[in-house]
Amino acid sequence: MSDQSILAEFGVSDTNDRMAESNPAGSSSCPICGSEFDTRHGMKIHASRLHDTSLAGEPTECGNCGTDMRRPKHQLEKYNNVFCSDECEVEWRTGRLTGEDHPNYDRVTLTCEHCGEDWDAPEHKEATARFCSTDCKADFESENRSGSDAPAWEGGLSTVDAITVAMSMKCIKHGLMSLGFAHMIVWV
């Protein structure tokens, strides 16, 4: 039985109207049985425990199946649709993300900047997609964005110089030569 039908059975049209009628001292009365409470919070706990009815949030209905339910006001303001369960949300989204309604439905043909192959991409990625695969992107960046071509390059050592420097360090505890990944490293 829904919240609305329980409230209607007791002659209450809207829970929020009834709660607003609580006296100025801050007490609230249960919209179902009329019991008085010092706070709205206490009244909501009472309704949940004794009447098995939640009075928290605003009344609304599931965006998929139409079930009556309650959700916090901020959720109703933020989302166009709210759902009674994860299953209802999945069913609703699945039904709407098919065919022409799917964001990846419209596709464009692009040319990979690394290998030159033509490939299809979602239309919304036309301005940003440059490579046909992550492998092509990785190969391109290895060839074109490393060493002095890297965006963060600040005039450091070349790869050969860096390896030479790393090979001239050793661990003072174990006496092992290191590529810089061990502990207690000192210059030789």
ABEGO torsion letter per residue (X at the ends): XBAAAAAAAAGBABAAAAAAABBAAGBBBBAAAGBBBABAAAAAAAAAAAAGBBABEBBBBBAAAGBBBBBBAAAAAABABBBABAAAAAAAAAAABBEAABAAABBBBBBBAAAGBBBBBBAAAAAABABABAAAAAAAAAAAABEAABAABAGBBBAAAAAAAAAABBBAAAGBBBAGABBGBBBX
